[in-house]
């Protein structure tokens, strides 16, 4: 690039007063252990925001401050760090690389205008890198790729990594830099735009020497990739293409200007390289972020939508527009309490302003405002369009909520948010100490405020609390927070599979309730018929009484009695579904009949005819989308086959299948083992289907033991 840093001096540690055009918001993406947090540390150090670089191993980095992240040496939540470079404000959103915490990554995308995707120089493009690339593309974010760790042992040939990027991510990825040396011999980069060589000082981040000469051993490679770069840029501009085809050389300014436009429109993906751990080639990366990535005003504004009226309204991302923002993360701070992190999408927010949450119909006063540096909250008087900041103690506001100026109408316009992955793993929990049930409910509610990907439910039969998450590690982190943060030790057990009951055939029968106790008696008499309905139909009650054999006043009581039995189940205590129950006859007593008597009679009839109509158990079936290395596709299909699953199709590294919910957790654990953590799973409920007879007895025995 034409204005890369050339010396060892550092940027001043300040956040300038800027218009939105001088703000850069980027989300850092990459698979686990690729070095995202370490690179962020180097970026902050070179911006002179931190005095020294922390390490993941020592638990001293700026963005991995969560105790659970420090304990495990991995990122478990998204975090924000704010810096400044060349009179620009840069907000860095560091995200987890593990699929267990993928919801954090998805919400982090809401606050970004661009994505920096890290590729491991030793591993190349793996399945998780592809998944994250697709996630950023799906969010419409311009992308830049940074090949990290080119100084490590065992790195792949650089050209091989570039080929993987072109083949597996996007053929429009173009390198802007080529490394001088590799592994321990890495010492500099060739700038393919300016056609010069930088040599770096390890750990200091500075450029020690700029040479207009290209290292002799790289001249042929540099010429080849320079030609590809110029051709890729020229092809996207008719004027430049015409000149290029006529043999004219494009100027440095023309290349830079075209490259900026192509990146911001998503037409080209620049590729840079370096080492976050050794702080090599990090300053050229900062220059590229400032020069190439779009500002908030250069991005297409997201429309506010009203789900009910289908109306839309769009605010220009400038200072003159009404204030609007989206909350993309919630944190719990031991001193400040609940903290909401948000991105200002338009207008200005000042301390003591009032904001409205249209989704919840609430209004609140904003207290102190902060810029964010990991766990540090830096007070500011205001936040402008494009900035990322935080506010404490908004009671009603949750992650994903839209904030508007309190003066902006009374409608329910909101910014769209991404759908979070469905929880795949569950555990039934109960407080180990009696009397802590209320404390557990409050603590779980706070955990869910921080992590909306957690699901909290109660089993209908056992009334146990069930905690569900994206994976085993996701649940372990949540349970560890319960213990260490809220002092709650819980017992754990397998959650109940939500089976359902239905019938395979038809039956008719009588239910008669007659009771005489000396005074007024009880009398109810009904004849019911039951038959199956198609899967997913639910329940249908038919009143076929003729001649008034069952008085009209008691028919609602009969239906209520039938529904109560359906909810309670008969065969194993699971809800009964997909049946039609018809009331076709009965009798009443002029004095002793009552609603209670007819409801009880309905209970008796249902228990009889259900068992005579061929009762069966249904199990939930999940639709799976599995992404994994192609080398592991055979392992995945073999594992699915032994789990009563049906593979529906394979396309590249993606596999689609249907699997019983009872087998899902085992498959995910197995997948993580044979794919070495590179496999990811998304699932959704598909349908219920009949449980094989060989397994019914096992479920019935298990349910009998719990009674």
Secondary structure as the mmCIF struct_conf table of DSSP 4:
data_model
#
loop_
_struct_conf.conf_type_id
_struct_conf.id
_struct_conf.beg_label_comp_id
_struct_conf.beg_label_asym_id
_struct_conf.beg_label_seq_id
_struct_conf.end_label_comp_id
_struct_conf.end_label_asym_id
_struct_conf.end_label_seq_id
TURN_TY1_P TURN_TY1_P1 UNK A 2 UNK A 3
BEND BEND1 UNK A 7 UNK A 8
HELX_LH_PP_P HELX_LH_PP_P1 UNK A 9 UNK A 12
BEND BEND2 UNK A 13 UNK A 13
HELX_RH_3T_P HELX_RH_3T_P1 UNK A 20 UNK A 22
STRN STRN1 UNK A 23 UNK A 29
TURN_TY1_P TURN_TY1_P2 UNK A 32 UNK A 33
BEND BEND3 UNK A 34 UNK A 35
HELX_RH_AL_P HELX_RH_AL_P1 UNK A 36 UNK A 46
TURN_TY1_P TURN_TY1_P3 UNK A 47 UNK A 48
BEND BEND4 UNK A 49 UNK A 52
TURN_TY1_P TURN_TY1_P4 UNK A 56 UNK A 59
BEND BEND5 UNK A 62 UNK A 63
BEND BEND6 UNK A 66 UNK A 66
HELX_RH_AL_P HELX_RH_AL_P2 UNK A 67 UNK A 72
TURN_TY1_P TURN_TY1_P5 UNK A 73 UNK A 73
BEND BEND7 UNK A 74 UNK A 74
BEND BEND8 UNK A 77 UNK A 77
STRN STRN2 UNK A 79 UNK A 85
TURN_TY1_P TURN_TY1_P6 UNK A 86 UNK A 87
STRN STRN3 UNK A 88 UNK A 94
BEND BEND9 UNK A 98 UNK A 98
HELX_RH_3T_P HELX_RH_3T_P2 UNK A 99 UNK A 101
HELX_RH_AL_P HELX_RH_AL_P3 UNK A 102 UNK A 109
TURN_TY1_P TURN_TY1_P7 UNK A 110 UNK A 111
BEND BEND10 UNK A 113 UNK A 113
STRN STRN4 UNK A 114 UNK A 120
TURN_TY1_P TURN_TY1_P8 UNK A 121 UNK A 123
STRN STRN5 UNK A 124 UNK A 124
BEND BEND11 UNK A 125 UNK A 125
HELX_RH_AL_P HELX_RH_AL_P4 UNK A 127 UNK A 138
TURN_TY1_P TURN_TY1_P9 UNK A 139 UNK A 140
STRN STRN6 UNK A 142 UNK A 148
TURN_TY1_P TURN_TY1_P10 UNK A 150 UNK A 151
BEND BEND12 UNK A 152 UNK A 152
TURN_TY1_P TURN_TY1_P11 UNK A 153 UNK A 154
HELX_LH_PP_P HELX_LH_PP_P2 UNK A 155 UNK A 157
HELX_RH_AL_P HELX_RH_AL_P5 UNK A 158 UNK A 168
TURN_TY1_P TURN_TY1_P12 UNK A 169 UNK A 169
TURN_TY1_P TURN_TY1_P13 UNK A 171 UNK A 172
STRN STRN7 UNK A 173 UNK A 175
BEND BEND13 UNK A 176 UNK A 176
STRN STRN8 UNK A 177 UNK A 180
BEND BEND14 UNK A 181 UNK A 181
HELX_RH_3T_P HELX_RH_3T_P3 UNK A 183 UNK A 185
STRN STRN9 UNK A 188 UNK A 191
TURN_TY1_P TURN_TY1_P14 UNK A 192 UNK A 195
STRN STRN10 UNK A 196 UNK A 200
TURN_TY1_P TURN_TY1_P15 UNK A 202 UNK A 204
STRN STRN11 UNK A 207 UNK A 211
BEND BEND15 UNK A 212 UNK A 213
HELX_LH_PP_P HELX_LH_PP_P3 UNK A 214 UNK A 215
HELX_RH_3T_P HELX_RH_3T_P4 UNK A 216 UNK A 218
HELX_RH_AL_P HELX_RH_AL_P6 UNK A 219 UNK A 234
TURN_TY1_P TURN_TY1_P16 UNK A 235 UNK A 236
HELX_RH_AL_P HELX_RH_AL_P7 UNK A 238 UNK A 245
TURN_TY1_P TURN_TY1_P17 UNK A 246 UNK A 247
HELX_LH_PP_P HELX_LH_PP_P4 UNK A 248 UNK A 251
HELX_RH_AL_P HELX_RH_AL_P8 UNK A 252 UNK A 264
TURN_TY1_P TURN_TY1_P18 UNK A 265 UNK A 266
BEND BEND16 UNK A 267 UNK A 267
STRN STRN12 UNK A 269 UNK A 274
STRN STRN13 UNK A 275 UNK A 275
TURN_TY1_P TURN_TY1_P19 UNK A 276 UNK A 279
STRN STRN14 UNK A 280 UNK A 280
BEND BEND17 UNK A 281 UNK A 281
HELX_RH_AL_P HELX_RH_AL_P9 UNK A 282 UNK A 292
BEND BEND18 UNK A 293 UNK A 293
HELX_LH_PP_P HELX_LH_PP_P5 UNK A 294 UNK A 295
HELX_RH_3T_P HELX_RH_3T_P5 UNK A 296 UNK A 298
BEND BEND19 UNK A 299 UNK A 299
HELX_LH_PP_P HELX_LH_PP_P6 UNK A 300 UNK A 303
STRN STRN15 UNK A 304 UNK A 305
TURN_TY1_P TURN_TY1_P20 UNK A 307 UNK A 309
STRN STRN16 UNK A 312 UNK A 313
BEND BEND20 UNK A 317 UNK A 321
HELX_LH_PP_P HELX_LH_PP_P7 UNK A 322 UNK A 323
STRN STRN17 UNK A 324 UNK A 333
TURN_TY1_P TURN_TY1_P21 UNK A 334 UNK A 336
STRN STRN18 UNK A 337 UNK A 346
BEND BEND21 UNK A 347 UNK A 347
STRN STRN19 UNK A 348 UNK A 350
TURN_TY1_P TURN_TY1_P22 UNK A 351 UNK A 352
STRN STRN20 UNK A 354 UNK A 357
TURN_TY1_P TURN_TY1_P23 UNK A 358 UNK A 361
STRN STRN21 UNK A 362 UNK A 365
STRN STRN22 UNK A 369 UNK A 373
TURN_TY1_P TURN_TY1_P24 UNK A 374 UNK A 375
STRN STRN23 UNK A 376 UNK A 380
BEND BEND22 UNK A 381 UNK A 381
STRN STRN24 UNK A 382 UNK A 384
TURN_TY1_P TURN_TY1_P25 UNK A 385 UNK A 386
STRN STRN25 UNK A 388 UNK A 392
BEND BEND23 UNK A 395 UNK A 396
TURN_TY1_P TURN_TY1_P26 UNK A 399 UNK A 400
STRN STRN26 UNK A 402 UNK A 405
TURN_TY1_P TURN_TY1_P27 UNK A 406 UNK A 407
BEND BEND24 UNK A 408 UNK A 408
BEND BEND25 UNK A 410 UNK A 411
STRN STRN27 UNK A 414 UNK A 415
HELX_LH_PP_P HELX_LH_PP_P8 UNK A 418 UNK A 423
STRN STRN28 UNK A 425 UNK A 431
BEND BEND26 UNK A 432 UNK A 433
TURN_TY1_P TURN_TY1_P28 UNK A 434 UNK A 435
HELX_RH_AL_P HELX_RH_AL_P10 UNK A 437 UNK A 450
TURN_TY1_P TURN_TY1_P29 UNK A 452 UNK A 453
STRN STRN29 UNK A 455 UNK A 458
TURN_TY1_P TURN_TY1_P30 UNK A 460 UNK A 462
STRN STRN30 UNK A 465 UNK A 469
BEND BEND27 UNK A 470 UNK A 471
HELX_RH_AL_P HELX_RH_AL_P11 UNK A 472 UNK A 486
STRN STRN31 UNK A 490 UNK A 493
HELX_LH_PP_P HELX_LH_PP_P9 UNK A 494 UNK A 497
STRN STRN32 UNK A 500 UNK A 503
BEND BEND28 UNK A 504 UNK A 505
STRN STRN33 UNK A 507 UNK A 515
BEND BEND29 UNK A 518 UNK A 520
STRN STRN34 UNK A 522 UNK A 532
TURN_TY1_P TURN_TY1_P31 UNK A 535 UNK A 536
STRN STRN35 UNK A 539 UNK A 543
TURN_TY1_P TURN_TY1_P32 UNK A 547 UNK A 548
BEND BEND30 UNK A 549 UNK A 550
HELX_RH_AL_P HELX_RH_AL_P12 UNK A 552 UNK A 568
BEND BEND31 UNK A 570 UNK A 573
HELX_LH_PP_P HELX_LH_PP_P10 UNK A 574 UNK A 575
STRN STRN36 UNK A 576 UNK A 576
BEND BEND32 UNK A 578 UNK A 578
STRN STRN37 UNK A 579 UNK A 587
TURN_TY1_P TURN_TY1_P33 UNK A 590 UNK A 592
STRN STRN38 UNK A 593 UNK A 593
HELX_RH_AL_P HELX_RH_AL_P13 UNK A 595 UNK A 612
BEND BEND33 UNK A 613 UNK A 613
STRN STRN39 UNK A 615 UNK A 627
HELX_RH_3T_P HELX_RH_3T_P6 UNK A 630 UNK A 632
HELX_RH_AL_P HELX_RH_AL_P14 UNK A 633 UNK A 641
TURN_TY1_P TURN_TY1_P34 UNK A 642 UNK A 644
STRN STRN40 UNK A 646 UNK A 651
TURN_TY1_P TURN_TY1_P35 UNK A 652 UNK A 653
STRN STRN41 UNK A 654 UNK A 660
HELX_RH_AL_P HELX_RH_AL_P15 UNK A 661 UNK A 674
TURN_TY1_P TURN_TY1_P36 UNK A 675 UNK A 677
STRN STRN42 UNK A 680 UNK A 690
HELX_LH_PP_P HELX_LH_PP_P11 UNK A 691 UNK A 692
HELX_RH_AL_P HELX_RH_AL_P16 UNK A 693 UNK A 706
#
